[in-house]
Amino acid sequence: MTSTTTAKPGWKRFGRLGAAAIGCAAILAATQSTGASAQGDNGIAQRVEKLEYAQAIDQAKLEITEKQSQYGLLFNGDGPNGPNRALWGTEIFTGDEPFLAYDSNLQLIARQSFQHMSDEIADAVAGQPKVWPNPASLNGSMHFMFAPVFDSISLTEAVTRTPSVSLSGEKGTAIAKTATIRVYWDHWKKTDAGWRKTSSTWYRLD
């Protein structure tokens, strides 16, 4: 005896609807998974970009700080080597914008101010000792530039304030002759040759 079972139409429709629902759920789950993966990739890329930018800014700060450290070594000499103020001019400045000096009353010191850095550099070179060690001078001097404060910085420009002390003393003794306290306000630009000051203004505090 053969038994034949016939599915009712309602159950067939229910089965088809169930299969369709399962298919839609699978597609939705796959879409959400792909979207979450894309968002995760974008988040990682953004974090990497921020990290690389922060590292580039840190490198720029180090390079600018080193330029400030070179200031006194090139202007005054480093011991075995005398001043190299021509190199001081090209390694630290662009030579374009003003180099200005103010006294402690915020009055411009005209004899130490120049509308173009190139003129200030030329004046410094003209005053450089002709021989080293310099037997014509009883005194030695040094510009001490401290670590700069960065008021703003990007990958191409920066603004700093740098405390400094210029000392002169009698050679062979511990006798100080003069001490000048200044703060340098500098604007910097990243050039093909590295970071350079586009303008510089200092204020005496003593």
FIVO-507370 format. One record per residue (C-alpha): residue in one letter; x, y, z. Coordinates in steps of 0.2 Angstrom, whole numbers, padded with zeros to 4 digits, always signed. Example, Ala and Ser with C-alpha at 12.3 -4.5 7.8 and 13.67 -1.06 7.14 Angstrom:
a+0062-0022+0039
s+0068-0005+0036
***
This chain:
m+0000+0000+0000
t+0007+0016-0006
s+0005+0032+0005
t+0006+0049-0003
t+0008+0065+0007
t+0004+0081-0002
a+0010+0098+0005
k-0004+0111+0007
p-0001+0127-0003
g+0000+0138+0013
w+0015+0128+0019
k+0024+0130+0003
r+0022+0149+0003
f+0028+0149+0021
g+0043+0139+0016
r+0047+0151+0002
l+0045+0166+0013
g+0056+0159+0026
a+0070+0155+0013
a+0069+0173+0006
a+0070+0180+0024
i+0085+0170+0028
g+0093+0176+0011
c+0090+0194+0015
a+0097+0192+0032
a+0113+0185+0025
i+0115+0199+0013
l+0112+0212+0026
a+0124+0204+0038
a+0137+0203+0024
t+0134+0221+0020
q+0136+0227+0038
s+0152+0217+0040
t+0159+0225+0024
g+0154+0242+0031
a+0161+0239+0048
s+0178+0233+0040
a+0179+0249+0029
q+0176+0260+0044
g+0189+0251+0054
d+0201+0253+0040
n+0197+0271+0038
g+0200+0273+0057
i+0217+0265+0057
a+0222+0275+0042
q+0217+0291+0051
r+0226+0286+0067
v+0242+0282+0056
e+0241+0299+0047
k+0239+0308+0064
l+0254+0299+0071
e+0265+0302+0056
y+0260+0321+0057
a+0265+0322+0075
q+0281+0314+0072
a+0285+0326+0057
i+0281+0341+0069
d+0292+0334+0083
q+0306+0332+0069
a+0303+0350+0064
k+0305+0356+0082
l+0321+0347+0084
e+0328+0355+0068
i+0323+0372+0073
t+0330+0370+0091
e+0347+0364+0083
k+0347+0380+0072
q+0345+0390+0088
s+0360+0381+0096
q+0371+0384+0080
y+0368+0403+0082
g+0382+0406+0095
l+0394+0393+0088
l+0394+0401+0071
f+0393+0419+0077
n+0406+0418+0091
g+0416+0402+0087
d+0417+0385+0095
g+0434+0385+0102
p+0446+0378+0089
n+0436+0386+0075
g+0433+0405+0075
p+0417+0414+0070
n+0410+0410+0053
r+0397+0423+0051
a+0394+0421+0033
l+0389+0403+0036
w+0379+0409+0051
g+0369+0420+0039
t+0365+0406+0027
e+0362+0392+0039
i+0350+0402+0050
f+0342+0416+0040
t+0334+0418+0023
g+0341+0436+0022
d+0324+0443+0016
e+0314+0451+0031
p+0318+0463+0045
f+0330+0460+0059
l+0324+0472+0073
a+0331+0476+0091
y+0322+0484+0105
d+0328+0490+0122
s+0320+0486+0139
n+0308+0501+0137
l+0302+0494+0120
q+0311+0507+0110
l+0319+0502+0094
i+0338+0502+0094
a+0341+0509+0077
r+0360+0505+0076
q+0356+0486+0079
s+0340+0485+0067
f+0340+0482+0049
q+0325+0481+0037
h+0333+0466+0028
m+0342+0452+0037
s+0355+0452+0023
d+0361+0469+0029
e+0363+0463+0047
i+0372+0448+0041
a+0384+0459+0031
d+0387+0470+0046
a+0391+0455+0057
v+0403+0448+0044
a+0412+0464+0043
g+0415+0464+0062
q+0422+0446+0062
p+0440+0444+0068
k+0452+0442+0054
v+0462+0429+0063
w+0458+0416+0076
p+0462+0415+0090
n+0460+0434+0090
p+0475+0442+0099
a+0468+0459+0096
s+0454+0456+0109
l+0456+0453+0128
n+0438+0447+0129
g+0429+0432+0123
s+0410+0431+0120
m+0396+0419+0117
h+0377+0420+0113
f+0368+0407+0123
m+0351+0402+0115
f+0340+0392+0126
a+0326+0380+0121
p+0313+0389+0110
v+0295+0390+0115
f+0284+0386+0100
d+0269+0398+0099
s+0263+0389+0082
i+0270+0377+0070
s+0265+0367+0055
l+0275+0357+0042
t+0281+0373+0033
e+0280+0388+0046
a+0284+0391+0064
v+0284+0405+0077
t+0295+0404+0092
r+0301+0414+0107
t+0318+0410+0113
p+0327+0417+0129
s+0345+0421+0127
v+0360+0427+0136
s+0375+0435+0128
l+0391+0435+0139
s+0408+0442+0137
g+0422+0439+0149
e+0441+0443+0150
k+0451+0429+0143
g+0461+0418+0155
t+0450+0423+0170
a+0433+0420+0177
i+0429+0439+0176
a+0413+0443+0167
k+0413+0459+0158
t+0395+0461+0151
a+0379+0451+0151
t+0364+0455+0140
i+0347+0446+0142
r+0336+0445+0127
v+0321+0436+0120
y+0321+0432+0102
w+0304+0432+0093
d+0307+0423+0077
h+0297+0417+0061
w+0303+0402+0052
k+0300+0394+0035
k+0304+0377+0029
t+0315+0379+0014
d+0323+0367+0002
a+0339+0369+0012
g+0330+0366+0029
w+0322+0378+0042
r+0327+0396+0041
k+0322+0412+0050
t+0312+0424+0039
s+0311+0438+0052
s+0319+0440+0069
t+0315+0453+0083
w+0324+0453+0100
y+0319+0462+0116
r+0332+0466+0129
l+0326+0463+0147
d+0341+0471+0156
***
